[in-house]
Amino acid sequence: MSWYLVRTRYDHEKIDPVHEEHIAYMEKLVSDGVLAVAGPMVDGSGGIAIMSAETEDAVWDALNADPFHQADPSAERSVGAYKPNLGFWLSEDAS
């Protein structure tokens, strides 16, 4: 498994109506072991997530199934391979 950093910028008018569905979906990703941490930017412009998956394509598949993406498919999103190697939340096998 590899780690990926996801950045998203979105339009609140499009995504606010599906916020509860988005949270339920993200909670499922947590329980599936895909989503390590996620949350909105303080300025409300978007969010950041750290996800674990076999491939970057698997991350994109998970992002594309998110109700936020379905409500705002034009949202700006980026995915980048990420190698965390320092932090109190890392297990010994995360590096």
Backbone as a ProteinNet text record, in pm:
[ID]
protein_1_A
[PRIMARY]
MSWYLVRTRYDHEKIDPVHEEHIAYMEKLVSDGVLAVAGPMVDGSGGIAIMSAETEDAVWDALNADPFHQADPSAERSVGAYKPNLGFWLSEDAS
[TERTIARY]
83.8	0	88.2	40.3	110.7	20.3	81.5	8.6	-5.3	-116.5	-143.3	-199.9	-153	-204.9	-303.7	-424	-531.3	-566.8	-572.3	-615.7	-736.1	-836.8	-958.7	-1001	-1043.2	-1103.9	-1242.4	-1344.5	-1481.2	-1570.1	-1687	-1789.4	-1894.5	-1905.1	-1997.6	-2143.4	-2182.3	-2321.2	-2355.9	-2257.6	-2281.3	-2271	-2178.3	-2153.7	-2229.7	-2269.2	-2337.1	-2459.5	-2540	-2657.6	-2624.8	-2503	-2467.3	-2363.8	-2350.1	-2248.8	-2265.7	-2387.2	-2408.5	-2373.9	-2407.3	-2372.6	-2220	-2153.7	-2007.5	-1945.1	-1992.3	-1936.9	-1957.1	-2075	-2101	-2006.2	-1982.9	-1891.5	-1749.3	-1705.5	-1570.5	-1555	-1657.6	-1652.4	-1637.6	-1700.8	-1685.7	-1541.4	-1481.3	-1341	-1249.4	-1281.5	-1203.9	-1216.6	-1339.5	-1359.7	-1300.9	-1289.6	-1228.8	-1076	-1019.5	-874.4	-812.6	-894.6	-846.4	-810.8	-891.2	-873.9	-808.9	-689.4	-617.8	-662.5	-674.1	-712.2	-766.6	-863.7	-920.1	-988.1	-1000.6	-1072.2	-1066.1	-1151.9	-1157.8	-1047.2	-1016.2	-927	-1005.4	-938.1	-1003.8	-1074	-1016.8	-1078.1	-1197.9	-1229.8	-1346.7	-1328	-1206.8	-1183.9	-1176.4	-1161.2	-1147.2	-1107.6	-1043.4	-1003.6	-879	-824.5	-706.1	-733.2	-682.1	-694.6	-564.9	-538	-429.5	-494.3	-469.3	-533.8	-429.1	-468.1	-382.8	-448.8	-372.5	-427	-314.1	-350	-251.8	-195.1	-282.3	-241.2	-307.3	-251.7	-314.1	-451.5	-465	-596	-701.9	-664.9	-760	-804.1	-712.2	-748.6	-848	-818.1	-909.5	-1046.7	-1051.3	-1180	-1259.1	-1189.8	-1256.3	-1303.6	-1221.3	-1260.8	-1379	-1379.3	-1487.6	-1621	-1617.5	-1740.8	-1794.8	-1716.9	-1757.2	-1874.8	-1978.7	-2090.7	-2049	-1940.5	-1891.7	-1855.1	-1784.7	-1744.7	-1867.1	-1961.9	-2081.3	-2162.7	-2159	-2230.7	-2153.9	-2022.4	-1938.1	-1822.8	-1853.8	-1748.1	-1640.1	-1664.5	-1563.3	-1468.3	-1484.8	-1397.5	-1252.5	-1164.7	-1021.3	-971.2	-909.1	-858.2	-718.4	-636	-503.1	-471.4	-395.9	-350.9	-201.7	-128.3	15.8	63.1	154.6	214.3	284.1	273.3	320.6	393.2	507.8	584	604.8	507.1	526.3	635.5	725.5	831.4	856.8	777.5	794.9	660	627	502.5	454.2	385.9	343.7	236.7	165.5	56.9	102.2	228.1	278.5	308.1	271.5	314.3	453.1	519.2	654.8	660.5	553.1	556	502.4	477.3	422.3	528.1	653.9	757.1	806
-118.1	0	124.2	225.1	352.8	461.8	572.1	688.3	792.2	865.8	970.8	1093.2	1209.6	1336.5	1389.5	1418.6	1465.6	1608.4	1695.5	1834.6	1860.4	1924.3	1953.7	2097.5	2166.4	2299.4	2285.5	2338.7	2316.7	2438.3	2429	2533.4	2492.8	2571.3	2536.9	2529.6	2611.3	2607	2470.3	2405.2	2273.7	2160.5	2171.4	2057.9	2061.1	2179.1	2186.6	2095.2	2081.8	1993.8	1845	1803.8	1661.9	1640.3	1738	1729.2	1605.2	1575.4	1458.5	1329.4	1320.3	1202	1189.9	1303.4	1305.1	1252.4	1299.6	1255.2	1104.8	1055.6	911	833.2	884.9	818.1	819	931.6	940.5	848.2	837.1	745.3	601.2	567.6	433.9	412.1	514.4	502.5	482.5	546	525.4	379.5	330.6	192.6	90.7	126	37.9	44.3	133.1	145.4	226.2	304.4	384.6	526	584.9	724.3	731.8	792.1	806.3	931.6	1042.2	1169.9	1260.1	1342.3	1436	1550.1	1661.1	1773.5	1894.1	1992.3	2112.6	2212	2295	2407.9	2509	2576.8	2671.6	2782.5	2821	2928.6	2880.2	2749.5	2696.7	2673.6	2688.4	2678.3	2535.3	2440.5	2302.2	2214.9	2102.6	2010.7	1934.1	1865	1782.7	1646.6	1543.3	1408	1332.8	1238.9	1144.1	1007.1	940.7	813.2	705.3	581.8	466.4	377.7	339.4	255.5	184.8	84.4	10.8	96.9	178.6	260.4	397.2	490.1	621.7	610.7	519.8	499.1	459.7	380.1	340.6	461.7	555.8	679.3	759.3	772.8	846	778.8	646	575.8	611.5	614.4	650.7	795.6	884.9	1025.8	1045.7	975.4	990.4	938.5	847.5	794.2	881.6	981.3	1071	1158.2	1170.6	1258.6	1402.9	1451.7	1585.9	1594.5	1493.8	1495.2	1484.6	1403.2	1388	1517.2	1594.8	1722.7	1833.9	1825.2	1929.6	1865.4	1802.7	1733.3	1825.8	1956.7	2050.3	2096	2043.9	2083.6	2051.8	2136.8	2116.3	2013.3	1906	1800.1	1761.3	1724.6	1672.4	1557	1461.8	1346.6	1332.9	1316.6	1296.5	1187.8	1104.8	1003.1	1074.7	1017.3	1081.8	978.1	1015.5	921.7	980.9	960.8	1011.7	932.2	1002.3	931.1	985	1082.1	1138.4	1186	1152.1	1198.5	1101.9	1154.1	1070.3	969.6	990.5	900.7	786.8	785.8	681	552.8	441.4	312.6	283.3	187.2	155.3	109.4	48.4	-2.3	96	221.9	320	376	366.9	428.6	339.1
0	0	0	-66.8	-73.4	-17.7	21	71.8	-38.5	-33.8	-131.9	-60.4	-101.8	-52.2	-154.9	-108.2	-195.7	-155.6	-254.7	-233.3	-321.6	-263.6	-338.2	-311.6	-419.2	-408.8	-469.9	-402.4	-448.9	-430.7	-490.8	-487	-383.6	-276.3	-167.9	-213.6	-307.6	-353.8	-411.7	-472.8	-532.9	-431.2	-337.4	-248.6	-116.9	-70.2	58.9	68.2	-38.2	-27.5	-5.9	-36.8	-21.5	90.4	178.1	283	369.9	414.2	499.7	426.8	298.4	219.4	206.8	187.5	178	306.6	421.3	549.7	567.6	534.2	545.2	454.4	335.5	242	297.5	350.8	406	526.4	609.9	723.7	676.3	564.1	507.2	461.6	399.3	358.1	478.2	590.8	713.3	756.9	763.7	809.9	713.1	585.3	485.4	487	569.1	576.9	463.8	394.9	282	325.5	411.3	451.5	588.3	594.1	720.9	795.2	722.6	783.9	673.8	709.1	611.4	684.6	615.6	673.4	582.4	614.8	532.9	567.7	470.3	495.7	580.6	670.5	759.5	681.2	566.6	488.1	406	412.6	343	194.6	145.5	1.2	-50.6	37.6	-5.2	110.8	78.7	183.6	145.5	244.8	226.2	288.1	223.8	277.3	253.8	340.7	320.4	312	198.8	170.5	144.1	169.4	145.5	40.6	-60.7	-167.4	-238.9	-316.7	-396.3	-509.2	-571	-685.6	-680.2	-754.6	-766.3	-832.8	-927.7	-991.5	-889.3	-790.4	-686.4	-604.3	-582.2	-511.4	-595.9	-725.1	-814.2	-817.8	-817.9	-815.8	-690.2	-575.9	-450.2	-453.7	-506.5	-515.2	-608.8	-719.7	-816.6	-764.7	-666.9	-608.3	-494.4	-452.5	-344.2	-389	-305.8	-340.6	-370.5	-310.9	-343.8	-491.3	-542.3	-682.9	-773.9	-736	-817.7	-822.3	-713.9	-710	-780.1	-782	-840.5	-917.7	-1032.8	-1107.1	-1161.7	-1160.1	-1209.3	-1098.8	-977.5	-867.1	-902.4	-857.6	-879.7	-778.8	-829	-741.6	-785.9	-688.7	-722.4	-629.1	-682.4	-606	-629	-522.1	-535.3	-441	-489.7	-403.5	-287.5	-169.9	-48.4	35.9	92.2	174.5	313	401.5	537.5	607.4	673.6	744.4	884.3	925.4	1058.3	1109.1	1229.6	1289.1	1395.6	1497.6	1608.6	1569.7	1458.8	1421.4	1330.4	1292.4	1203.6	1281	1222.7	1277.6	1223	1280.9	1238.1	1093.5	1041.2	905.5	803.4	840.7	747.6	652.6	687	602.8	492.4
[MASK]
+++++++++++++++++++++++++++++++++++++++++++++++++++++++++++++++++++++++++++++++++++++++++++++++

